[in-house]
Amino acid sequence: MVFQTLAGSVLAVAQDAEIKVNIGTDSGGGGAWYQAWWVWVLVGLFALIVIIAITQRGRTVVKG
């Protein structure tokens, strides 16, 4: 019974607390990360590597 009363008052106080959270992801570099040209170059290279890896899988080279 005492524990329930104590837990209830802790919850009531915890709900009254106002916490301001500021998650700033802006590094001062301008626009969003997907607007940078180098991000698209990296994505393009990655996609090209994946496509080449998928198409070359299972292919055997016959020398002779």
For each residue, the residues with C-beta under 8 A, 3 or more apart:
1: 4 5
2: 5 6
3: 6 7
4: 1 7 8
5: 1 2 8 9
6: 2 3 9 10
7: 3 4 10 11
8: 4 5 11 12
9: 5 6 12 13
10: 6 7 13 14
11: 7 8 14 15
12: 8 9 15 16
13: 9 10 16 17
14: 10 11 17
15: 11 12
16: 12 13
17: 13 14
18:
19:
20:
21:
22:
23:
24:
25:
26: 29
27:
28:
29: 26
30: 35
31: 35 36
32: 35
33: 36 39
34: 39 40
35: 30 31 32
36: 31 33 39 40
37: 40 41
38: 41 42
39: 33 34 36 42 43
40: 34 36 37 43 44
41: 37 38 44 45
42: 38 39 45 46
43: 39 40 46 47
44: 40 41 47 48
45: 41 42 48 49
46: 42 43 49 50
47: 43 44 50 51
48: 44 45 51 52
49: 45 46 52 53
50: 46 47 53 54
51: 47 48 54 55
52: 48 49 55 56
53: 49 50 56 57
54: 50 51 57
55: 51 52 59
56: 52 53 59
57: 53 54
58:
59: 55 56
60:
61:
62:
63:
64:
